[in-house]
């Protein structure tokens, strides 16, 4: 693999909170243009790894690089959908989206926002306060903020969490469209069916260590099981710390 | 730079769109304007005060180039006993500069210089350690009004139509010190600071907890550098604070302009304001205190807001800032001590969070030394830089502490 093909690189990453080691010597790479599934049970260290990668947390040790360097907001076009969802509740849908669009330097932001709102069937809510929207509607706005400006890299922490099947499909279509456009996607998900459908490679994290890492077919072969669901149950079912 | 502008614009626009912003900004000026109107109505019928100098032995000099006062050429001094047992000594001055120097040194209490052309020139009043309530401009007007001939002489007409221009210069410890302007401006600085912090401080605190409460921090941190974001917050909060001050003062300024002819303390308001000697250096010093004071206190509120998990928790810390601001009033008597002789006054002046109030008070009382002023400003500037860095660190490393107060120890250990 050439160096230019690697978009995200994590090497010997260790993260401690006090005396508790949350991630223990994790290493992996995400290649340009692929959809990478970052899997694990709750508390296995996935979100911590993403936060350290994006500079929200300072790693205890190790090297976490995006496009070959430590992440800096202005240096790379990146969209991040965090696990902790939230927007400025007292502001209008349009104002919040415009704010983030301006921060990301999106050109023709107003046009893009209107098109997106139409696409996700929220165009009539543009002037409504965020707090008046349902949880699902707020998630759509947040995903819009994540994918605006055609980011080269998308990092999605459980993007379909809390969605009904109709909206889940809509969201998966949006993610698929971003992938087709050429975006590299790193995704955390607990929906193994969705992962099998969309991801090229995966990493299974357990207690801060990589339990399995590679193409889905290779991982299946490694475990001798036919579905990711079965692998997940096998890895985490027996006394996972949750 | 573009992102900084975006944050500032977003923060300012969403604040001024709120109804509460306009309510809190306009309640006080409406009350103030009403107060000014009531005071002016109540005092408009007050007679012009008599010459009233209260010291036991008061020495007054006068030099009249307008020749309105009929002073005998051989008269040099006149002692006038008053009904309350005091004596006022009037001197007839012949040398303007030498007499000003005598006021400067305290040999004389007051010197009235009446120029030859009362239409084009100002009546100059020089005082030594004058009190705010001493009405020298009113005194000299009354004096001239009492003796002037009624004719077409332009000087006489200026007196008769009460269009005299006066200027007052006060000396304290040998230095020119416009007591009235200094006190007015110092009180304004203190009042503005209190308004900004006491009335709008909780808005500032809430503004900092908002990202945390709304769980927007991670989105922000991956879209913009933390220091750019914090700078944007500071600039917008300071701008909003001063915007509120402008909104608050506008009706008051309009009320003052409209009521130029209203008699207050025995003189028209316009005449009082025109007679005040506004010292540029004092004004510049007070502006510096105001700007630095607003920034340092807003930054302190920001840091507290960033440390608190919720707006509710942050609001309980708001009282800490208010207590710091009130500290100078608890020790107000120490500010009357001569400059550099009271350690409490010095400590409150140098402590960056009480300095914004202590400094203007001590300037008003004329009891601050130059080194205390300069050192206090330097310490405030240093605090602004330190608090800014602290705010960035807390936002960067502590903003995901959704349920508990951020520990500074943890922040610094994470940083290292």
Contacts between the chains, C-beta under 8 A, distances in Angstrom:
chain1	res1	chain2	res2	distance
A	51	B	218	7.3
A	51	B	400	7.5
A	54	B	218	7.8
A	54	B	221	7.2
A	54	B	222	5.1
A	55	B	221	6.9
A	55	B	222	7.8
A	56	B	217	8.0
A	56	B	218	5.9
A	56	B	221	5.3
A	56	B	222	7.5
A	56	B	396	7.9
A	56	B	400	6.7
A	57	B	397	7.8
A	57	B	414	7.9
A	58	B	397	6.8
A	58	B	414	5.5
A	58	B	415	6.8
A	71	B	222	7.8
A	72	B	225	7.2
A	73	B	221	7.5
A	73	B	222	6.0
A	73	B	223	5.6
A	73	B	224	5.4
A	73	B	225	5.8
A	74	B	3	7.7
A	74	B	224	8.0
A	74	B	225	6.9
A	78	B	222	6.6
A	80	B	218	6.9
A	80	B	219	7.0
A	80	B	222	4.4
A	82	B	215	7.8
A	82	B	218	3.9
A	82	B	219	6.5
A	84	B	215	4.3
A	84	B	218	6.3
A	84	B	400	7.6
A	84	B	402	7.5
A	85	B	215	6.3
A	86	B	214	4.5
A	86	B	215	2.7
A	86	B	216	5.0
A	86	B	219	7.5
A	87	B	214	6.4
A	87	B	216	6.3
A	87	B	219	7.9
A	88	B	14	7.6
A	88	B	210	7.0
A	88	B	214	5.7
A	88	B	216	6.3
A	89	B	214	5.6
A	90	B	14	7.6
A	91	B	14	5.8
A	95	B	10	7.7
A	95	B	13	8.0
A	95	B	14	7.2
A	99	B	6	6.9
A	99	B	10	4.8
A	100	B	219	6.9
A	100	B	223	6.2
A	102	B	2	7.8
A	102	B	3	7.9
A	102	B	6	4.3
A	102	B	10	7.8
A	103	B	3	5.6
A	103	B	6	5.6
A	103	B	7	7.7
A	103	B	223	4.5
A	103	B	224	5.3
A	104	B	223	5.9
A	105	B	2	7.0
A	142	B	219	7.8
A	145	B	219	6.7
